[in-house]
């Protein structure tokens, strides 16, 4: 069970992909309100988005992207039923991947 | 008094030791992940841009459209959309000018991607959201001011 939600829809020649990831996105600069200690950095560094086997978008992030990140992108040439794969890797080396099909 | 100084010294050296260890552990992974630490940890925009795109002098272009709220009530979640009709865009970077580390995200487009990206960012205070677009070797930028009511970088 993956925590990445993907929705890909086709409009004319353009495919719009919207995805929502589940991640704390800690910058490493925030203090815990109870203990007063810094919360260690824990954020997604890289997101790779693929249409079939072709990389369409590579995102590199800092902790400045909001918690539970939202990402939307567009590309041309998709066909209904094509797989879209989104994979993220965070600064602790954890990784998660999910895929969905383009809806016509 | 002497004892207190000694404690401080001990604490200091312990802290320095653990930083060294952390850096040692981090280094190999960063090398693998291709994540541009120099740019993303930079405290000012010129350093971040030079590290990321090799230049810090983008030309202003109104062909870059930034969609963001005029007033963001919650700085922790500011929706930002960047779109351009410039041809041959290879990457787009999003910067919040007054954040402690201003570079928030960079997006590299390949294949049949359209130069459009939408995400949500954190903003520490009222500032400009700057989008820098790379076309070949040239950089273009545009900015939009966002008023932040409650800062979103904790504290």
gemmi code that builds the backbone of each chain (N, CA, C; Angstrom):
import gemmi

chains = {
    "A": [
        ("UNK", (0.851, -1.196, 0.000), (0.000, 0.000, 0.000), (0.875, 1.230, 0.000)),
        ("UNK", (0.684, 1.965, -0.993), (1.530, 3.152, -1.092), (0.770, 4.409, -0.671)),
        ("UNK", (1.528, 5.387, -0.223), (0.909, 6.631, 0.215), (0.931, 7.711, -0.854)),
        ("UNK", (1.241, 7.328, -2.092), (1.217, 8.330, -3.151), (-0.086, 8.173, -3.913)),
        ("UNK", (-0.823, 9.279, -4.029), (-2.049, 9.239, -4.812), (-1.773, 9.930, -6.140)),
        ("UNK", (-2.147, 9.279, -7.219), (-1.901, 9.846, -8.538), (-3.212, 9.920, -9.302)),
        ("UNK", (-3.411, 11.055, -9.971), (-4.549, 11.147, -10.880), (-4.051, 11.742, -12.187)),
        ("UNK", (-4.205, 11.006, -13.262), (-3.729, 11.478, -14.561), (-4.913, 11.541, -15.505)),
        ("UNK", (-5.154, 12.728, -16.084), (-6.279, 12.833, -16.996), (-5.848, 13.461, -18.312)),
        ("UNK", (-6.510, 13.008, -19.365), (-6.147, 13.410, -20.714), (-7.146, 14.452, -21.201)),
        ("UNK", (-6.611, 15.525, -21.802), (-7.478, 16.527, -22.399), (-6.825, 16.934, -23.714)),
        ("UNK", (-7.415, 16.494, -24.832), (-6.790, 16.706, -26.134), (-5.481, 15.938, -26.184)),
        ("UNK", (-4.382, 16.672, -26.408), (-3.067, 16.056, -26.515), (-2.316, 16.107, -25.178)),
        ("UNK", (-2.889, 16.836, -24.232), (-2.189, 17.081, -22.973), (-2.663, 16.172, -21.852)),
        ("UNK", (-1.690, 15.599, -21.169), (-2.023, 14.815, -19.981), (-1.659, 15.656, -18.770)),
        ("UNK", (-2.585, 15.806, -17.846), (-2.302, 16.511, -16.594), (-2.235, 15.485, -15.477)),
        ("UNK", (-1.120, 15.498, -14.766), (-0.949, 14.557, -13.665), (-0.946, 15.346, -12.362)),
        ("UNK", (-1.732, 14.889, -11.415), (-1.741, 15.502, -10.091), (-1.380, 14.420, -9.099)),
        ("UNK", (-0.454, 14.695, -8.218), (-0.183, 13.674, -7.209), (0.017, 14.271, -5.832)),
        ("UNK", (-0.293, 13.457, -4.868), (-0.248, 13.838, -3.469), (0.572, 12.778, -2.753)),
        ("UNK", (1.614, 13.223, -2.054), (2.472, 12.287, -1.339), (2.281, 12.477, 0.157)),
        ("UNK", (2.574, 11.454, 0.901), (2.420, 11.530, 2.340), (3.815, 11.579, 2.957)),
        ("UNK", (4.195, 12.745, 3.483), (5.537, 12.888, 4.036), (5.591, 14.070, 5.012)),
        ("UNK", (6.328, 13.966, 6.131), (6.354, 15.073, 7.101), (7.050, 16.343, 6.597)),
        ("UNK", (8.016, 16.220, 5.678), (8.758, 17.369, 5.138), (9.297, 18.280, 6.249)),
        ("UNK", (10.114, 17.718, 7.111), (10.742, 18.517, 8.175), (11.991, 19.195, 7.622)),
        ("UNK", (12.090, 20.515, 7.855), (13.232, 21.251, 7.326), (14.517, 20.994, 8.103)),
        ("UNK", (14.355, 20.613, 9.384), (15.527, 20.493, 10.245), (15.782, 21.795, 11.008)),
        ("UNK", (14.946, 22.812, 10.734), (15.125, 24.104, 11.402), (13.986, 24.391, 12.376)),
        ("UNK", (13.012, 23.488, 12.420), (11.844, 23.695, 13.276), (12.112, 23.122, 14.665)),
        ("UNK", (11.646, 23.850, 15.689), (11.829, 23.358, 17.062), (10.574, 22.653, 17.524)),
        ("UNK", (10.768, 21.573, 18.240), (9.645, 20.869, 18.852), (9.067, 21.771, 19.942)),
        ("UNK", (7.740, 21.995, 19.914), (7.155, 22.950, 20.851), (7.222, 22.459, 22.294)),
        ("UNK", (7.312, 21.154, 22.510), (7.352, 20.633, 23.883), (8.773, 20.570, 24.420)),
        ("UNK", (9.691, 20.006, 23.666), (11.042, 19.795, 24.183), (11.966, 20.957, 23.855)),
        ("UNK", (11.604, 21.780, 22.873), (12.467, 22.897, 22.496), (13.667, 22.461, 21.666)),
        ("UNK", (13.703, 21.177, 21.320), (14.834, 20.713, 20.521), (14.489, 20.741, 19.035)),
        ("UNK", (15.512, 20.844, 18.222), (15.277, 20.874, 16.785), (14.777, 19.520, 16.297)),
        ("UNK", (13.765, 19.550, 15.458), (13.286, 18.318, 14.847), (14.219, 17.996, 13.670)),
        ("UNK", (14.781, 16.800, 13.645), (15.745, 16.498, 12.571), (15.127, 16.619, 11.181)),
        ("UNK", (15.950, 17.031, 10.243), (15.489, 17.177, 8.860), (15.013, 15.830, 8.312)),
        ("UNK", (13.877, 15.853, 7.675), (13.344, 14.656, 7.042), (12.433, 15.119, 5.916)),
        ("UNK", (12.954, 15.149, 4.716), (12.156, 15.659, 3.605), (12.498, 14.936, 2.307)),
        ("UNK", (11.597, 15.015, 1.362), (11.807, 14.390, 0.054), (12.806, 15.226, -0.729)),
        ("UNK", (13.831, 14.584, -1.247), (14.848, 15.292, -2.025), (14.581, 15.190, -3.515)),
        ("UNK", (14.086, 14.038, -3.920), (13.937, 13.847, -5.361), (12.651, 13.111, -5.693)),
        ("UNK", (11.959, 13.607, -6.719), (10.767, 12.927, -7.212), (10.966, 12.705, -8.709)),
        ("UNK", (10.821, 11.473, -9.146), (10.965, 11.170, -10.565), (9.604, 10.732, -11.095)),
        ("UNK", (9.143, 11.413, -12.159), (7.844, 11.100, -12.737), (8.036, 10.553, -14.140)),
        ("UNK", (7.440, 9.386, -14.365), (7.613, 8.732, -15.658), (6.289, 8.504, -16.372)),
        ("UNK", (6.334, 8.670, -17.688), (5.226, 8.261, -18.553), (5.734, 7.026, -19.282)),
        ("UNK", (5.116, 5.895, -19.074), (5.659, 4.600, -19.531), (7.089, 4.480, -19.011)),
        ("UNK", (8.097, 4.336, -19.886), (9.460, 4.227, -19.371), (10.247, 5.523, -19.510)),
        ("UNK", (9.581, 6.564, -19.968), (10.276, 7.818, -20.236), (10.108, 8.786, -19.056)),
        ("UNK", (11.244, 9.317, -18.577), (11.187, 10.308, -17.501), (10.674, 11.625, -18.087)),
        ("UNK", (9.628, 12.168, -17.478), (9.041, 13.411, -17.961), (9.489, 14.579, -17.073)),
        ("UNK", (9.533, 14.312, -15.773), (9.862, 15.378, -14.829), (10.690, 14.812, -13.680)),
        ("UNK", (11.762, 15.547, -13.339), (12.526, 15.215, -12.142), (12.468, 16.438, -11.239)),
        ("UNK", (11.961, 16.269, -10.042), (11.879, 17.388, -9.109), (12.901, 17.186, -8.009)),
        ("UNK", (13.627, 18.268, -7.685), (14.529, 18.256, -6.537), (13.982, 19.251, -5.537)),
        ("UNK", (13.829, 18.812, -4.311), (13.174, 19.651, -3.304), (14.063, 19.891, -2.102)),
        ("UNK", (13.759, 20.998, -1.408), (14.329, 21.223, -0.087), (13.181, 20.997, 0.903)),
        ("UNK", (13.437, 21.269, 2.167), (12.368, 21.146, 3.159), (11.346, 22.273, 3.042)),
        ("UNK", (11.516, 23.150, 2.066), (10.609, 24.276, 1.868), (9.323, 23.920, 1.154)),
        ("UNK", (9.209, 22.677, 0.723), (7.951, 22.221, 0.131), (7.044, 21.777, 1.289)),
        ("UNK", (5.769, 22.116, 1.201), (4.856, 21.856, 2.308), (4.737, 20.375, 2.659)),
        ("UNK", (4.349, 20.150, 3.902), (4.080, 18.803, 4.405), (3.037, 18.115, 3.513)),
        ("UNK", (3.165, 16.825, 3.348), (2.312, 16.052, 2.449), (2.238, 16.720, 1.071)),
        ("UNK", (3.363, 16.692, 0.359), (3.515, 17.496, -0.853), (2.525, 17.172, -1.965)),
        ("UNK", (2.144, 18.257, -2.650), (1.297, 18.164, -3.825), (2.155, 18.543, -5.019)),
        ("UNK", (2.011, 17.800, -6.090), (2.767, 18.107, -7.308), (1.871, 17.869, -8.507)),
        ("UNK", (1.869, 18.843, -9.408), (1.126, 18.653, -10.645), (2.017, 19.031, -11.816)),
        ("UNK", (1.937, 18.260, -12.896), (2.719, 18.554, -14.100), (1.933, 18.105, -15.320)),
        ("UNK", (2.418, 18.520, -16.493), (1.720, 18.202, -17.737), (2.700, 17.713, -18.778)),
        ("UNK", (2.242, 16.868, -19.670), (3.084, 16.480, -20.806), (2.204, 16.137, -21.999)),
        ("UNK", (2.843, 16.051, -23.160), (2.116, 15.746, -24.390), (2.351, 14.309, -24.816)),
        ("UNK", (1.429, 13.770, -25.558), (1.665, 12.472, -26.187), (1.161, 11.274, -25.405)),
        ("UNK", (0.495, 11.517, -24.274), (-0.035, 10.390, -23.510), (-1.305, 9.835, -24.149)),
        ("UNK", (-1.567, 8.568, -23.904), (-2.781, 7.913, -24.414), (-3.471, 7.275, -23.218)),
        ("UNK", (-4.806, 7.293, -23.211), (-5.541, 6.685, -22.113), (-5.053, 5.255, -21.880)),
        ("UNK", (-4.821, 4.915, -20.638), (-4.352, 3.579, -20.305), (-2.843, 3.499, -20.079)),
        ("UNK", (-2.102, 4.523, -20.549), (-0.649, 4.536, -20.334), (-0.339, 4.631, -18.843)),
        ("UNK", (0.696, 3.928, -18.388), (1.049, 4.031, -16.968), (1.875, 5.287, -16.645)),
        ("UNK", (1.571, 5.902, -15.514), (2.343, 7.022, -14.962), (2.940, 6.520, -13.655)),
        ("UNK", (4.250, 6.681, -13.511), (4.892, 6.213, -12.283), (5.559, 7.382, -11.573)),
        ("UNK", (5.321, 7.499, -10.278), (5.934, 8.552, -9.475), (6.737, 7.885, -8.362)),
        ("UNK", (8.008, 8.275, -8.242), (8.881, 7.688, -7.231), (9.572, 8.805, -6.460)),
        ("UNK", (9.492, 8.776, -5.133), (10.266, 9.771, -4.373), (11.337, 9.098, -3.524)),
        ("UNK", (12.393, 9.884, -3.224), (13.467, 9.438, -2.344), (13.714, 10.574, -1.361)),
        ("UNK", (13.785, 10.259, -0.063), (13.997, 11.343, 0.900), (15.428, 11.363, 1.420)),
        ("UNK", (15.716, 12.327, 2.311), (17.091, 12.519, 2.771), (17.573, 11.401, 3.684)),
        ("UNK", (16.670, 10.526, 4.099), (17.105, 9.373, 4.896), (17.266, 8.136, 4.016)),
        ("UNK", (17.089, 8.313, 2.724), (17.254, 7.198, 1.807), (16.012, 6.345, 1.643)),
        ("UNK", (14.922, 6.752, 2.314), (13.671, 6.011, 2.136), (13.092, 6.346, 0.771)),
        ("UNK", (12.374, 5.386, 0.209), (11.821, 5.637, -1.114), (10.444, 5.003, -1.240)),
        ("UNK", (9.615, 5.599, -2.087), (8.289, 5.063, -2.305), (7.905, 5.305, -3.753)),
        ("UNK", (7.122, 4.391, -4.292), (6.768, 4.496, -5.693), (5.318, 4.070, -5.886)),
        ("UNK", (4.654, 4.685, -6.845), (3.285, 4.285, -7.146), (3.029, 4.553, -8.618)),
        ("UNK", (2.063, 3.836, -9.179), (1.711, 4.164, -10.558), (0.214, 4.045, -10.779)),
        ("UNK", (-0.235, 4.740, -11.806), (-1.640, 4.743, -12.157), (-1.744, 4.918, -13.673)),
        ("UNK", (-2.936, 4.664, -14.206), (-3.109, 4.803, -15.646), (-3.766, 6.124, -16.001)),
        ("UNK", (-3.459, 6.606, -17.206), (-4.091, 7.840, -17.678), (-5.554, 7.542, -17.995)),
        ("UNK", (-6.420, 8.416, -17.481), (-7.848, 8.260, -17.778), (-8.219, 9.177, -18.940)),
        ("UNK", (-9.012, 8.655, -19.847), (-9.329, 9.390, -21.073), (-10.351, 10.488, -20.894)),
    ],
    "B": [
        ("UNK", (33.351, 27.689, 39.187), (33.574, 28.510, 37.991), (34.427, 27.750, 36.982)),
        ("UNK", (35.530, 27.241, 37.510), (36.426, 26.459, 36.637), (35.684, 25.248, 36.092)),
        ("UNK", (34.935, 24.621, 37.007), (34.209, 23.418, 36.610), (33.204, 23.726, 35.510)),
        ("UNK", (32.526, 24.842, 35.644), (31.535, 25.227, 34.648), (32.190, 25.383, 33.271)),
        ("UNK", (33.342, 25.995, 33.241), (34.056, 26.181, 31.977), (34.391, 24.817, 31.364)),
        ("UNK", (34.819, 23.927, 32.255), (35.207, 22.600, 31.785), (33.994, 21.902, 31.144)),
        ("UNK", (32.820, 22.030, 31.821), (31.588, 21.430, 31.271), (31.320, 21.972, 29.867)),
        ("UNK", (31.404, 23.307, 29.758), (31.118, 23.950, 28.470), (32.051, 23.406, 27.397)),
        ("UNK", (33.319, 23.306, 27.782), (34.306, 22.806, 26.823), (33.961, 21.384, 26.380)),
        ("UNK", (33.614, 20.558, 27.376), (33.287, 19.166, 27.071), (32.095, 19.086, 26.119)),
        ("UNK", (31.070, 19.879, 26.445), (29.865, 19.883, 25.608), (30.212, 20.290, 24.193)),
        ("UNK", (31.030, 21.338, 24.122), (31.429, 21.851, 22.815), (32.127, 20.790, 21.997)),
        ("UNK", (33.057, 20.092, 22.615), (33.821, 19.107, 21.844), (32.941, 17.914, 21.469)),
        ("UNK", (32.009, 17.565, 22.356), (31.094, 16.471, 22.025), (30.243, 16.832, 20.814)),
        ("UNK", (29.717, 18.066, 20.831), (28.871, 18.510, 19.732), (29.656, 18.489, 18.427)),
        ("UNK", (30.873, 18.998, 18.493), (31.703, 19.036, 17.289), (31.928, 17.621, 16.764)),
        ("UNK", (32.145, 16.685, 17.716), (32.355, 15.287, 17.325), (31.158, 14.727, 16.589)),
        ("UNK", (29.960, 14.980, 17.112), (28.786, 14.378, 16.485), (28.511, 15.003, 15.124)),
        ("UNK", (28.805, 16.273, 14.967), (28.636, 16.908, 13.656), (29.547, 16.221, 12.640)),
        ("UNK", (30.778, 15.972, 13.080), (31.734, 15.296, 12.191), (31.214, 13.942, 11.749)),
        ("UNK", (30.678, 13.186, 12.687), (30.149, 11.860, 12.371), (28.986, 11.970, 11.388)),
        ("UNK", (28.082, 12.922, 11.667), (26.921, 13.088, 10.797), (27.359, 13.412, 9.373)),
        ("UNK", (28.323, 14.308, 9.253), (28.795, 14.692, 7.925), (29.381, 13.487, 7.206)),
        ("UNK", (30.099, 12.673, 7.953), (30.712, 11.477, 7.366), (29.660, 10.514, 6.843)),
        ("UNK", (28.576, 10.381, 7.596), (27.511, 9.469, 7.178), (26.753, 10.006, 5.974)),
        ("UNK", (26.587, 11.333, 5.960), (25.783, 11.935, 4.896), (26.497, 11.953, 3.554)),
        ("UNK", (27.778, 12.201, 3.589), (28.517, 12.448, 2.355), (28.312, 11.401, 1.247)),
        ("UNK", (28.480, 10.106, 1.543), (28.366, 9.137, 0.448), (26.964, 9.090, -0.145)),
        ("UNK", (25.936, 9.278, 0.719), (24.581, 9.181, 0.216), (24.258, 10.361, -0.695)),
        ("UNK", (24.733, 11.551, -0.294), (24.469, 12.730, -1.119), (25.119, 12.580, -2.485)),
        ("UNK", (26.289, 11.979, -2.497), (26.986, 11.785, -3.761), (26.161, 10.870, -4.669)),
        ("UNK", (25.513, 9.889, -4.073), (24.693, 8.948, -4.837), (23.430, 9.604, -5.370)),
        ("UNK", (22.808, 10.417, -4.502), (21.464, 10.891, -4.808), (21.428, 12.043, -5.792)),
        ("UNK", (22.572, 12.657, -6.109), (22.583, 13.713, -7.105), (21.772, 14.926, -6.650)),
        ("UNK", (21.582, 15.084, -5.371), (20.835, 16.209, -4.832), (21.806, 17.350, -4.604)),
        ("UNK", (21.469, 18.531, -5.113), (22.398, 19.648, -5.105), (22.416, 20.352, -3.738)),
        ("UNK", (23.175, 19.786, -2.805), (23.191, 20.301, -1.436), (23.642, 21.759, -1.386)),
        ("UNK", (24.658, 22.116, -2.168), (25.197, 23.474, -2.130), (24.110, 24.487, -2.475)),
        ("UNK", (23.303, 24.178, -3.474), (22.258, 25.110, -3.897), (21.106, 25.134, -2.902)),
        ("UNK", (20.677, 23.956, -2.448), (19.499, 23.900, -1.589), (19.775, 24.388, -0.179)),
        ("UNK", (21.040, 24.331, 0.259), (21.353, 24.802, 1.608), (21.862, 26.234, 1.607)),
        ("UNK", (21.982, 26.843, 0.431), (22.468, 28.220, 0.330), (21.516, 29.165, 1.054)),
        ("UNK", (22.087, 30.179, 1.690), (21.279, 31.108, 2.472), (20.849, 32.331, 1.657)),
        ("UNK", (21.394, 32.494, 0.465), (20.985, 33.634, -0.353), (20.745, 33.170, -1.797)),
        ("UNK", (19.963, 33.971, -2.516), (19.525, 33.558, -3.850), (20.684, 33.441, -4.864)),
        ("UNK", (21.623, 34.417, -4.925), (22.705, 34.270, -5.916), (23.495, 32.967, -5.756)),
        ("UNK", (23.818, 32.611, -4.506), (24.564, 31.367, -4.279), (23.739, 30.167, -4.731)),
        ("UNK", (22.455, 30.175, -4.396), (21.583, 29.061, -4.766), (21.491, 28.931, -6.282)),
        ("UNK", (21.297, 30.055, -6.954), (21.139, 30.014, -8.412), (22.424, 29.603, -9.110)),
        ("UNK", (23.553, 30.129, -8.631), (24.829, 29.755, -9.235), (25.053, 28.259, -9.062)),
        ("UNK", (24.752, 27.761, -7.868), (24.937, 26.336, -7.596), (24.028, 25.465, -8.437)),
        ("UNK", (22.828, 25.957, -8.686), (21.833, 25.137, -9.376), (21.931, 25.277, -10.892)),
        ("UNK", (22.069, 26.516, -11.351), (21.954, 26.756, -12.782), (23.191, 27.384, -13.405)),
        ("UNK", (24.213, 27.625, -12.597), (25.472, 28.104, -13.143), (25.522, 29.600, -13.414)),
        ("UNK", (24.503, 30.340, -13.031), (24.507, 31.782, -13.234), (23.555, 32.408, -12.228)),
        ("UNK", (23.787, 33.675, -11.876), (22.873, 34.297, -10.925), (22.275, 35.570, -11.505)),
        ("UNK", (22.264, 35.673, -12.829), (21.766, 36.903, -13.442), (20.653, 36.624, -14.448)),
        ("UNK", (19.468, 36.221, -13.950), (18.384, 35.965, -14.892), (17.798, 37.266, -15.428)),
        ("UNK", (17.277, 37.181, -16.640), (16.622, 38.313, -17.275), (15.135, 38.221, -16.894)),
        ("UNK", (14.516, 39.363, -16.589), (13.100, 39.321, -16.224), (12.238, 39.127, -17.467)),
        ("UNK", (11.283, 38.210, -17.373), (10.415, 37.932, -18.507), (8.975, 37.812, -18.034)),
        ("UNK", (8.071, 38.567, -18.699), (6.669, 38.444, -18.285), (5.985, 37.271, -18.984)),
        ("UNK", (6.776, 36.490, -19.713), (6.202, 35.279, -20.306), (6.182, 34.138, -19.292)),
        ("UNK", (6.726, 34.390, -18.110), (6.621, 33.405, -17.030), (5.437, 33.818, -16.166)),
        ("UNK", (4.497, 32.924, -16.029), (3.303, 33.227, -15.233), (3.400, 32.504, -13.890)),
        ("UNK", (3.267, 33.288, -12.827), (3.273, 32.685, -11.486), (1.887, 32.870, -10.892)),
        ("UNK", (1.297, 31.765, -10.505), (-0.001, 31.845, -9.853), (0.197, 31.517, -8.378)),
        ("UNK", (-0.069, 32.494, -7.538), (0.047, 32.302, -6.087), (-0.909, 33.293, -5.444)),
        ("UNK", (-1.361, 33.042, -4.228), (-2.309, 33.973, -3.608), (-1.653, 35.312, -3.289)),
        ("UNK", (-2.424, 36.418, -3.336), (-1.892, 37.720, -2.934), (-1.630, 37.721, -1.435)),
        ("UNK", (-2.548, 37.107, -0.723), (-2.393, 36.998, 0.729), (-2.516, 35.521, 1.105)),
        ("UNK", (-1.507, 35.002, 1.781), (-1.562, 33.618, 2.244), (-1.762, 33.649, 3.751)),
        ("UNK", (-2.888, 33.111, 4.197), (-3.148, 33.148, 5.633), (-2.218, 32.217, 6.380)),
        ("UNK", (-1.896, 31.102, 5.751), (-1.035, 30.117, 6.395), (0.221, 29.911, 5.555)),
        ("UNK", (1.348, 30.408, 6.072), (2.609, 30.305, 5.341), (3.104, 28.881, 5.169)),
        ("UNK", (2.515, 27.932, 5.897), (2.970, 26.547, 5.793), (2.504, 25.899, 4.500)),
        ("UNK", (1.447, 26.437, 3.929), (0.887, 25.848, 2.710), (0.497, 26.971, 1.744)),
        ("UNK", (1.410, 27.321, 0.864), (1.135, 28.359, -0.129), (1.145, 27.708, -1.513)),
        ("UNK", (-0.028, 27.632, -2.155), (-0.049, 26.999, -3.475), (0.627, 27.893, -4.524)),
        ("UNK", (1.525, 27.313, -5.293), (2.248, 28.064, -6.320), (2.209, 27.279, -7.628)),
        ("UNK", (1.831, 27.971, -8.703), (1.857, 27.354, -10.026), (2.724, 28.213, -10.936)),
        ("UNK", (3.633, 27.600, -11.642), (4.494, 28.322, -12.569), (4.301, 27.735, -13.954)),
        ("UNK", (4.126, 28.639, -14.913), (3.850, 28.214, -16.279), (4.529, 29.212, -17.203)),
        ("UNK", (5.016, 28.758, -18.333), (5.616, 29.690, -19.282), (5.360, 29.222, -20.709)),
        ("UNK", (5.325, 30.200, -21.650), (5.201, 29.808, -23.048), (6.548, 29.937, -23.752)),
        ("UNK", (7.630, 30.121, -22.990), (8.964, 30.135, -23.586), (9.249, 28.755, -24.180)),
        ("UNK", (9.987, 28.743, -25.289), (10.294, 27.466, -25.957), (11.582, 26.866, -25.386)),
        ("UNK", (11.637, 25.566, -25.367), (12.876, 24.870, -25.014), (13.265, 24.964, -23.549)),
        ("UNK", (12.278, 25.005, -22.669), (12.563, 25.103, -21.236), (13.122, 23.770, -20.720)),
        ("UNK", (14.251, 23.833, -20.027), (14.798, 22.596, -19.465), (14.518, 22.484, -17.977)),
        ("UNK", (14.470, 23.637, -17.284), (14.116, 23.522, -15.871), (13.506, 24.798, -15.314)),
        ("UNK", (12.775, 24.615, -14.221), (12.141, 25.724, -13.508), (12.512, 25.590, -12.036)),
        ("UNK", (12.914, 26.714, -11.424), (13.195, 26.699, -9.989), (12.223, 27.635, -9.285)),
        ("UNK", (11.803, 27.249, -8.089), (10.918, 28.086, -7.292), (11.668, 28.541, -6.039)),
        ("UNK", (11.616, 29.869, -5.802), (12.367, 30.466, -4.703), (11.430, 31.334, -3.864)),
        ("UNK", (11.554, 31.230, -2.533), (10.847, 32.160, -1.643), (11.925, 33.078, -1.088)),
        ("UNK", (11.888, 34.359, -1.497), (13.059, 35.224, -1.310), (13.476, 35.419, 0.143)),
        ("UNK", (12.551, 35.322, 1.101), (12.965, 35.584, 2.483), (13.050, 34.330, 3.353)),
        ("UNK", (12.921, 33.168, 2.769), (13.109, 31.955, 3.570), (14.585, 31.805, 3.939)),
        ("UNK", (14.835, 31.098, 5.032), (16.214, 30.911, 5.479), (17.079, 30.248, 4.420)),
        ("UNK", (16.517, 29.242, 3.766), (17.162, 28.680, 2.573), (16.179, 28.935, 1.433)),
        ("UNK", (16.444, 29.961, 0.629), (15.431, 30.436, -0.326), (15.041, 29.449, -1.428)),
        ("UNK", (15.965, 28.625, -1.869), (15.634, 27.699, -2.957), (14.731, 26.590, -2.435)),
        ("UNK", (13.539, 26.501, -2.996), (12.581, 25.524, -2.501), (12.552, 24.281, -3.359)),
        ("UNK", (12.498, 24.477, -4.650), (12.369, 23.315, -5.521), (12.931, 23.632, -6.891)),
        ("UNK", (13.440, 22.606, -7.554), (13.784, 22.768, -8.954), (13.196, 21.588, -9.705)),
        ("UNK", (12.717, 21.861, -10.898), (12.052, 20.841, -11.698), (12.758, 20.743, -13.041)),
        ("UNK", (13.185, 19.562, -13.399), (13.839, 19.361, -14.691), (12.871, 18.658, -15.621)),
        ("UNK", (12.673, 19.271, -16.784), (11.727, 18.710, -17.751), (12.475, 17.920, -18.799)),
        ("UNK", (11.888, 16.807, -19.203), (12.503, 16.055, -20.293), (11.401, 15.453, -21.146)),
        ("UNK", (11.799, 14.944, -22.270), (10.844, 14.304, -23.174), (9.758, 15.267, -23.597)),
        ("UNK", (8.511, 14.842, -23.419), (7.385, 15.604, -23.923), (6.741, 16.495, -22.857)),
        ("UNK", (7.493, 16.807, -21.806), (6.933, 17.612, -20.723), (6.614, 19.030, -21.177)),
        ("UNK", (5.536, 19.587, -20.621), (5.139, 20.966, -20.883), (5.662, 21.806, -19.714)),
        ("UNK", (6.259, 22.991, -19.994), (6.811, 23.781, -18.886), (5.740, 24.360, -17.964)),
        ("UNK", (5.226, 23.498, -17.127), (4.177, 23.834, -16.174), (4.453, 23.027, -14.922)),
        ("UNK", (4.309, 23.658, -13.773), (4.436, 22.891, -12.550), (3.623, 23.569, -11.451)),
        ("UNK", (3.031, 22.759, -10.603), (2.222, 23.295, -9.526), (2.525, 22.518, -8.257)),
        ("UNK", (2.740, 23.254, -7.161), (3.016, 22.587, -5.898), (2.613, 23.507, -4.747)),
        ("UNK", (2.925, 23.092, -3.524), (2.612, 23.924, -2.367), (3.893, 24.121, -1.579)),
        ("UNK", (4.164, 25.366, -1.186), (5.431, 25.649, -0.515), (5.220, 26.312, 0.844)),
        ("UNK", (6.324, 26.324, 1.629), (6.298, 27.007, 2.927), (6.941, 28.376, 2.757)),
        ("UNK", (6.351, 29.378, 3.389), (6.953, 30.713, 3.364), (7.066, 31.254, 4.768)),
        ("UNK", (8.263, 31.703, 5.132), (8.526, 32.173, 6.481), (7.836, 33.499, 6.753)),
        ("UNK", (7.786, 34.369, 5.753), (7.200, 35.696, 5.945), (6.818, 36.263, 4.588)),
        ("UNK", (6.182, 37.427, 4.612), (5.799, 38.111, 3.387), (7.039, 38.295, 2.503)),
        ("UNK", (6.946, 37.840, 1.269), (8.126, 37.877, 0.407), (7.714, 37.671, -1.041)),
        ("UNK", (8.700, 37.722, -1.916), (8.453, 37.431, -3.318), (8.621, 35.939, -3.564)),
        ("UNK", (7.701, 35.388, -4.350), (7.922, 34.054, -4.885), (8.568, 34.268, -6.252)),
        ("UNK", (9.758, 33.751, -6.426), (10.498, 33.965, -7.661), (10.542, 32.650, -8.428)),
        ("UNK", (10.243, 32.737, -9.716), (10.385, 31.554, -10.568), (11.507, 31.829, -11.545)),
        ("UNK", (12.457, 30.920, -11.620), (13.562, 31.063, -12.556), (13.447, 29.940, -13.576)),
        ("UNK", (13.460, 30.329, -14.841), (13.278, 29.358, -15.918), (14.566, 29.284, -16.723)),
        ("UNK", (15.008, 28.070, -16.987), (16.227, 27.890, -17.768), (15.872, 27.442, -19.181)),
        ("UNK", (16.346, 28.219, -20.160), (16.150, 27.867, -21.574), (17.537, 27.795, -22.184)),
        ("UNK", (17.983, 26.617, -22.518), (19.362, 26.462, -23.017), (20.327, 26.968, -21.953)),
        ("UNK", (21.147, 27.978, -22.313), (22.083, 28.547, -21.351), (21.547, 29.804, -20.691)),
        ("UNK", (20.359, 30.228, -21.105), (19.851, 31.496, -20.594), (18.852, 31.303, -19.450)),
        ("UNK", (18.869, 32.281, -18.530), (17.945, 32.231, -17.407), (16.963, 33.398, -17.482)),
        ("UNK", (15.720, 33.106, -17.201), (14.694, 34.134, -17.141), (14.010, 34.023, -15.787)),
        ("UNK", (13.498, 35.154, -15.290), (12.807, 35.082, -14.014), (11.597, 35.996, -13.998)),
        ("UNK", (10.712, 35.709, -13.079), (9.607, 36.582, -12.795), (9.302, 36.402, -11.309)),
        ("UNK", (8.603, 37.363, -10.721), (8.343, 37.279, -9.291), (6.935, 37.735, -8.982)),
        ("UNK", (6.418, 37.218, -7.908), (5.105, 37.658, -7.439), (5.173, 37.800, -5.923)),
        ("UNK", (4.660, 38.918, -5.441), (4.704, 39.147, -4.009), (3.550, 38.421, -3.316)),
        ("UNK", (3.855, 37.748, -2.223), (2.830, 37.062, -1.443), (2.914, 37.550, -0.001)),
        ("UNK", (1.782, 38.051, 0.483), (1.736, 38.521, 1.864), (1.383, 37.343, 2.767)),
        ("UNK", (2.229, 37.090, 3.745), (2.008, 35.942, 4.620), (1.551, 36.425, 5.991)),
        ("UNK", (0.412, 35.910, 6.433), (-0.131, 36.332, 7.724), (0.541, 35.564, 8.866)),
        ("UNK", (0.629, 34.243, 8.745), (1.307, 33.427, 9.765), (2.428, 32.667, 9.081)),
        ("UNK", (3.658, 32.881, 9.516), (4.823, 32.237, 8.910), (4.743, 30.724, 9.009)),
        ("UNK", (5.296, 30.056, 8.024), (5.129, 28.602, 7.944), (6.398, 27.808, 8.107)),
        ("UNK", (7.385, 28.336, 8.819), (8.597, 27.547, 8.971), (8.819, 27.166, 10.422)),
        ("UNK", (7.735, 27.147, 11.204), (7.827, 26.717, 12.583), (8.644, 27.689, 13.417)),
        ("UNK", (9.054, 27.272, 14.582), (9.901, 28.142, 15.396), (9.483, 28.068, 16.847)),
    ],
}
model = gemmi.Model(1)
for chain_id, residues in chains.items():
    chain = gemmi.Chain(chain_id)
    for i, (resn, *xyz) in enumerate(residues, 1):
        res = gemmi.Residue()
        res.name, res.seqid = resn, gemmi.SeqId(i, " ")
        for name, pos in zip(("N", "CA", "C"), xyz):
            atom = gemmi.Atom()
            atom.name, atom.element = name, gemmi.Element(name[0])
            atom.pos, atom.b_iso = gemmi.Position(*pos), 0.0
            res.add_atom(atom)
        chain.add_residue(res)
    model.add_chain(chain)
structure = gemmi.Structure()
structure.add_model(model)
structure.setup_entities()
